[in-house]
Amino acid sequence: MEKILITGKKAPLKGSVKVSGAKNAALPILAASLLCQGVSTLEDVPPLQDVKVMLQVLEQLGATVEKGDKLKINSTKIKKTEAPYELVKKMRASFLVAGPLLARLGQATISLPGGCAIGTRPIDLHLKGFEALGAKTECGSGYIKVWADKLIGTNIYLDFPSVGATENIMMAATLAEGKTTIENAAAEPEIVDLANFLNSMGANIKGAGTSVIKIKGVNKLSDCTYTVIPDRIEAGTYMVAAAITGGDITIENVIMDHLKPVVAKLQEAGVKFVEGETNVKVMAPKTITAVDIKTLPYPGFPTDMQPQLLTLMTVANGSSVVTESIFENRFMHVHELHRMGAKIRVQERSALITGVERLSATEVKATDLRAGAAMLLAGLVAEGTTEVTDIYHIDRGYVGIVKKLANMGADIKRSQ
């Protein structure tokens, strides 16, 4: 089984790195291409395993996919309404095809989705939204079926600002009759990107990026060309890589407005930033200052950056508290960090961290996608050579991260 080897304590990271397109924006956009009675031409879609799986789902449903510098998806002749279990089980985001299929073909059957085991992440809010639009739902043994003769616009209030539910309901509502209002909607940049993509195909969506999204149904969506936003979590991970190694790097293709809570915490820890138009220079201090972090829905601190910042705190000066309020099982990386000499005590949803002078290399595993990134960061500063296993998780969310870190001076390589 392939693993990543990192020899730490070598030198601060230097140079530049270019951020790829956002996985969490690309996946719903790919699902939304099913709504198009024509060709969707997409740029900056990251060549990741999750993207590969989603494209396979689209092809199974009848879309044709043309790969190249630009990704072209023709959904004109989709007829199937059931997403196959062998693909859906690999990735939770595959459930996002439910809304487009329901809107376009009047029904969808989806296996219960898989993905990272970081919490329950129920899909009840998705179903609540579909039912409010007039659909019926059926939960069977391992699958969910939704169907409707016609979707009718309505007011929908989400009990929690779920990103996936906001996206699925928004996609279903684009072809519904009348107006739909989603209240307490998620406001993440990826929501805005999806709305912009849908609007470029002819949808009528306003308010994306706020807690109230209004959708006026249209009869059909047509051809478009669209560029996916940069990945804010990848950019944030490289910011932490610079900070934890005492580095000085420039991150290209970044939208700083999407990273305000991450930048604020890193500045509090002593990191300095010089912003350009589409890039940012990140300069680490000699000593990282401990800071407290609490994850919250956007625009709060992102849960997808919690493992990386927690890892930085293990070598910070002082004590810190990291509170995880989004997912109940997102401290699995703590056990791996313990094995490297970190001092962390978990109490319910908070991790109490006392910074240590050094971490020690050992064999660790990537328990999920962002925990895997945390292990790479820890390996960069641990004394000795760290072996990271189960790296398929990392490959689900980071394009060429080993090569990108190596190009900035890290002693890192993949090995069988």
Phi, psi and omega in degrees: 000135183292146178219170177245132178251130180229124173260114188271182178059029182277294182198157176298147176292137178225158175105210184223161180213140180256130181279139178276174176297153187283121176302315185287350171265321184295319185298310176294328177295319176298316177299319182293338179297342177294339180283344187276125173270067184168212185247129172259122178254118188241137177245154180061033171280120185290135180281072183251164180299318180298322178294318178302316179296316180297320178296324176295322176298314180299318180294321178298330180278352176115359177281154173252139185239126177244115184264152180170204176302324175243147180262125181244126181238121178253111182253018184302321190250025178295137181227330182285148182236009181241121177274126188292142184301319185298338176265316183298325183296340183279341191202124181299325183297345179296340178293345180293349177283349183298312181300310178299318179295319178298316181290320187276317187243357175087359177195161177204140173235119185233133172294152176301128191284162176254214181121190181296139181271063183253008179157177185288319179043061184294156180255018182296328179291327175300311183294322177302318179294315179300317180296322178297329179280356176110005181275158171255150182230151179218125178255109181259200180280093177087007179214164175229133179240135175231142179205156180198141173290324181203139176264134181242129180301148183199179174266131181233126176251124179272130178296334178219141181287068182290130179295309182298318180294318178301315181294313183295317180293319180299318179294317179298322185286344183298328181252008179285158179280125177090201186254140176239136175239125176256116178258152187057038179286154172294150186239014183302153176305330180292330175294316179297318181297318178297316179298318179297321177296313180298318179296326179293340176269356178115005177288167180234088184236130178229149175094359178300134186101352174243179181278354179233117180247131180245129182236125173257119184298144177237169184281325182202160175242144189235182183310147175201164172237133187212147178248127181287143180293159176294155182279108182292330180285322175297315178300315179298323179297319179288331174298316179292324177300319177295316183296316188286337179261000185071030189272181180213098186230162174245127180257120181264154178061065181224141174253105188294332178300334181281350188241018185305312181294326179291314180298320181300316180290321178292323175297320177298329179278354176111359180283142179250147182230139171236112187272137169253191182291314179231016179218172178212137175266129183244122184236120184276150174280172177292325180229131177277132178270134180295139178224155176267146183224140172225125180283143181211160172303153179305136013268024175285183182293128187287135177300331180289350175254358183298312181300323181292314180291324177299319179297319177300321181293338180294339179242017179277163177274108179116193182245149181217161177236125176248119182249126181256109184255357184263303182246136187279352184232040185252038173237025182294336178288343182298318180300319179293321178293325174305317183294342179263003176100007179288149178253100184223135175235124182263128174234106183053249184259015179237143174248124179260119190241131172248119183298143177244162182290327182207155170255156180245137182291146175196184175272126179228165179237152175275104183283338173201182187302303185285331173297325177297318177298322179298322179294323176296318179297317178297319179298330180297333184243358179283147178279121182107194182251120179267134174254122178253121179254177183056041188284357175301331175299315181297319181294343178287342187227353183230122179278116173057038186296326179296313179295320181295317178292320179298321180295340178262008174108000179288145175268087188217141179203159172270147182212148176279000000 
